[in-house]
Amino acid sequence: MKPRRNQYGLSLIELMIALLIGTILMLGLLQVFSASRASYQLSEGLSRTQENGRFALDYLQRDIRMAGHFGCVNDQAHAQQNPNGLDTTFGAGAEEGLRFDISIRGYEATGTAPSATGVAVEESPGAGSTAYTPALPDDIEEATPNRIAGSDIIALRYLAPEGVPVAVIAGSAGEPSFSFDAERWDVLRSGVDDPGLFGVADCTGATVFEAGNDSDGAGGEIVVDADAPANDGDFSKVFTAGQAMLYRAESVVYYVGRKRIPDGSWRPALYRVRFQAAPGGEVEASDPQELVEGVENLQLLYGQDRELSASASPTGFVDRVGTAGAVNTSVPNAADAWRRVGLVQVGVLIASNDRTASEQATQRPPTSLGVGFALPDDGRYRTVYETTVALRNRLYGN
């Protein structure tokens, strides 16, 4: 038999080889973990930007398509009538939030026309730091205190998609009352607690007005009061019960703003403001409503009808696309120019909420409708989504 040899331990060389192999294995595991983490962060950033981009475009598309909805005949057809088929009781000097005679109007941030490059993505609200063309009206400026520089703004006016049939028209000619099925009140107000801006329309005309404080929507009656704060003119049109529809009037503004989060930094978002009033109350802008987080910039271009003359009918053929400033100066009367807008091109710059593994320097600077951006080196993933929205109430020149 061979004698047994006792094992007393490892040699130094064996120990060093074991440590080297263990270190290599640990480095490999760390590399796999790091790659997996980077892949997850990038995937999360891509998913979040795609989700936010879809939501942002959906909100904008839905309301832009509704611009100019005034019952069964659109605003262009109403405006072509003599006397004018589209009327309001708000008077010629109404603030922008009540300009229902102009269904859509945009405001181009200075320095963000197509071919502009190096547009900065702001890190904090830039209220007052950007000029707009046309100039931003006072009521919109006050309603958007957290807006950021370098992003466009759009204002839209229309009657809500759903209305209720007018069953009875009573009262005087200048202060009529409209009665409807009280069970349809929730359909008419559509989630708005106490709406006071309404429109009544048939297939020949439409009038937008503020209801008086003696209105009883839950009881099925809306009353026109000449003394309501927003009403500055008479209710002059005549409607027929059974043929007219009553709608809630909507005036909304979309813009990009910033909100401060608990860690003290700023985050961008798409915001909406509504101009509204309780019956017999003052018209006020709602608090800015955050719709979609991660929207850093909004760019807008507008397509106009080939026929710009207010005395001629629109053709329904859009042959020019330009900024809000270009539209505003396309004809001497800016209101007439905006009435010939038939489509809107929308571009949104979306950023992920958190840092991703991709280095900012390796990302190709994105462009939105021809506008190039200078991005901060914060490690967030960014991309642009674009779409073209036709104003369906202005299609085919109707």
N, C-alpha and C positions, 0 to 999 in steps of 0.2 A: 504493500500500500504506500501511496505517496503521502508524505506528511502534509497536514493542513497549514496554510499560510494565513495568518490573521491580517484583516484590512484595518489599518490604523487611521485613514482619512484621505483627503484629496491633496494632490500636489498644487502648488501655486499656479502652475501653467493650466492645469485642469480647471481650477477655479476661475481664472481669467477668461478661459474659453467659454465657460458656462455663463459668466456675466455678460460677455459679448453677445452670445446667442440670445439671452434674455432681453438685453437692450434692443437688439434688432427686432425681436418679436413685439416688444412694447411700442417701438417706433412705428412698426407696421400697423398695430392696432390703433394707435393715435391717428395715423394717417387715414385709416378707414373711417374712424369716427369723425374726423374733421371733414372728410369728403362727404360723408352722409349728412352731417350737419349743414354743410354748405349747400348741398343739393336740396335739402328740406327747406332752408331759408329762401333759396331762389324759387322753388316751387310754390312756397307760401306767398312770396311777393308777386309772382306771376298770377296766381289764382286771385289774390285780393285786388290787384289792379284790374283784372278782367271783370271781376264781379262789380267793382265800383264803376268802371267804365260803362258797363251795360245799364246799371241803374241810373247813372247820370244822363246818358243819352235818352233813356226811356222817359224820364221826367221832362226833359227839354222837348223831345219830339211830341209828347202828348199835348202839351200846352201850346207849342208853336202851331201845331196843326189846327188847334181850335181858334186861333186868332182870326177875327173877322166873322165869327159865328153870331148872327143876329136873327135867328129863326130860319124860316124856310127859304129866305133869299139873303144872299151874302151882302157884306158891307159895300162892296164895289157897286153892285146893282142898286142898292139903296142910294148910294151917293150920286149915281147917274140920274136918278129921278128928278123931275122938276114939278113941284117943289121937292126938296131933298127928302128921300124916304127914310133916312137915318137921322134921328133927332135925340137930343138929351135936354134935360131941364137944368143942366149945370152951367150954362152960359159960356160965352166965348173966352172969358178969362179964367176958366177952371184950371186948377193945378194939373200937373201931368198925370197923376193918378186917376183923374176923372176924364181924361181925354179919350172918350170912347169913339170919337169921330176919327181917331187915328189908332187903328187896331194893333199896330206893331210899330215900335220904334227902337232903334239900337243906339248905343253909345260906344264909339270906338276909342279905346285907350290910346293916347298919343304914343307914337313910336312902335306900334304893333301892326302896321299894315303889312300885307304880303311882301316878301323879300327882306323884311327886317331881320336882323341877326343879333345875337347876344342879348336877347330880352331876359332880364334877370328874373329868377323865381324868388319872390320876396320871402324873407324869413319872419316878418311880422306885419301887422296891418299897416297899410300905407294910405290911410284916409287923407285925402287932400293932396297926396304926392303925385297924383296922375291927373292930367287934363284929359278931357273927353271931347270928341267931335261927333254930334253937336254937344254943346255944353250940358253938363248934368244938371237937371232941374233941382231946385231947392228941396222939394219934398222927397225926391229919390236920394239926394245926397244925405239928407238927415236920416232917412230910413235905412241906410247901409253904412253904419259907422265902422264896421269891421272889414270893409272891402279892402282888397290889396291892389297894389299898383300893377299895371301892365296887363290887366284882364278886362275884357269887354263886358258890357251890361246890356240886357235886353228887357224891354217892357212890353207886356201883352195885355190886350183887352178883348173880352168876348162875353157872350152869355153862356151860362153853364150848359153842358150837353143835354141834360134832361129838364123839361119844363112840365107845367101842368095846364090843362085846358081851362080857360076862363069861362065860368058858368054864367055869371051875372056881372054886368057893369052898371054901377049906380053912381050917385053923387053928381056934382056939377061938371061941366065940360072941362074946366081948368083944374079941378081937383077930383078926379074920378076915383072910385073904389072898385077893386077887382075881387070877386068872390070865386073860390074854387073848392074842390073836394078837400075838406080838412084832413082826411085820412092820408092825403098825399103830401102833407107838409114836410115830412122827413125826406121825401124824394126831392122836394124843391130846395130845402136848405142844405141837404147832403153833408151833414156833419158840422156845419157852421152854426154856432150856438144861437145867435140872434141877428140874422142878416138884415140889412137895411137898404142895400142897393139892388134894384131889380130892373128888369127890362120886360116890356110887353111887345109882342110882335105878331104879325100875320104875314101873308105872302106879298104884301104891298108896302109895308113900312115897319119901323121899330122905334120905340122910345125907351131910353134909359133914364131912371129917376131914383130919388131917394124917397123911401116910404116915410110916412108920418108916424109919430109916436102913438097914435091911436089905432095903428094897425094891429091885427090879431092873427098872426100867421097860424098858430095852433088852432084857431077857430075858423080858418079858411078865408081870411079877408086881408087884403093889402090896400092901404089907402094912400093916395097921393096928397101931400101937404105942401102947399106953396111956400110955407114958412120954415120948412125943414132946412137946416144949415147949408146943405149942398145945392139945394134948388134955387136957381137964380133966374129961371125963366118959366113961362107957362107950359103946361102940358097941353099941347095944341092939337095933337092927332086924335082922330076918332077911330075907335076899334069896335068890333062887333062881337058880342058874346057868342060862344060856340065856334068862332073862327080864329080867335086870338089865343096865344099861349103866353103864360107868365113864366119867367126864368129868373134865377139869381144872376146878378151881374158880377163878373170877375175882373179884377185888375191886379196883375202880378208882375213882379220884377225878379229876374234871375241874375245872380252875380256870384263871384268867388270871394269868400271871406276866410278869416282865420279865427280860431278859438284857442284859448290858452288851456293847456291840460295840466293835471296836478303836478307834474315834474317841473313846471315853469316854462316849458317850451311851447311853441305855437304849432298848430296843425291846420292844414287847409281843408276846406269843404265847399261844396256847392250849396248856396243858400237861396231861399225864396222869401220874398216879402209880399204880403197882401195889403192892398188898400181897401178898407172896409169901414162900415159904420153901422151902429145900431139904429133902428127906426127913430128918426127925429134927432139923431146924435151927430156929433162932428165926425167927419171922415178922418181916419187916422191910419197910419201904417202899423201893421202887426209887428210884433217882435220878430227879428230875423229867425227863420226856421231852417235849421240844418237838415239837408236832405241826404247828401252823400259825402262821406269823408274821403280824403285823399285827392280831391280835385284841386289842382294847383293853378290851373289857368284855363280860361274860356276864351276862345277865338270865334268870331262870327263874321260871315260874309253874306250879302243879300243879293238875290237875283231879282231884277226888275223886268217888267213887261216891255216888249218892243215898243209899244205905244205909250208914250209918257204924257201926252196931252190930256189934261183933265176934261176937255170938251169932247174927246173921242172915246169910244168904248175900247177896253183892253182887248188884246188879241189872244191872250192866254199863252203866248210864246215868249219865253224868257231868253233874252239874247245878251244880257250883260250881268256880270257879277262884280260887286265891289264892296268896299267898307261902308260903315254907317256914314262916315264923312262924305264919301262919294255920292251916296244916295241923297243925302241931305241937300246937296248943291246941284243935283241933276236937273232940276227945274226951279224957277224962281220961288214957287210956293212949296216949302218943304213938306207941308201936310199932303199935298197932291203927290209928291214924290214917294212918300211912304205908302200911299194907297195903291201904288203900282208894284209893290214888292210881292212876288209870288212864290219865292222859296228862300230858305235860309240854309247856309252851309255851317255846320257846327263842328268845332274841334275842341277836345278837352285833353289836357295834360294830366295824367293820373300818376300818383306816386304811392309806393307801398308804405304802410304804416311804420315798419321797422327796417333796420338795416338788412341788406342781403349780402351774400358772399361775393357778388360781382363788384369789382372795383369801378368807381364812377368814371375813371379815366378810360376804361376799356369800352364804355358805352358810347355809341355814336350819338351825338347830341340830337335829340328829337326835334322835329318841326311839326307845326300845327297850322294847316292852311297857309303854308309858305312862311310862317314865322319861326325863326330859329331861336332856341333858348340857351342861356348860359346857366348851367346847373350847379348847385352847391355840391361840394364833395362830402356828402353826408352818408354815402353808402346805400341809399335807398334806390330801389328799382323804379324806373319811370318809363312810361310809354304813352302814345297818343292814340285816341280813337276819334274818328271823323264820320260824319254822316251828312246827308242832304235831306232836308225836310220840305215837302211841298205844303203850302197853305191850302188845304183842301177846299176852303171857302172862297178861293180865288182861282180855281182851276178852270181851264177852258174859256177864260174871259167872261165867265158868267157874273 
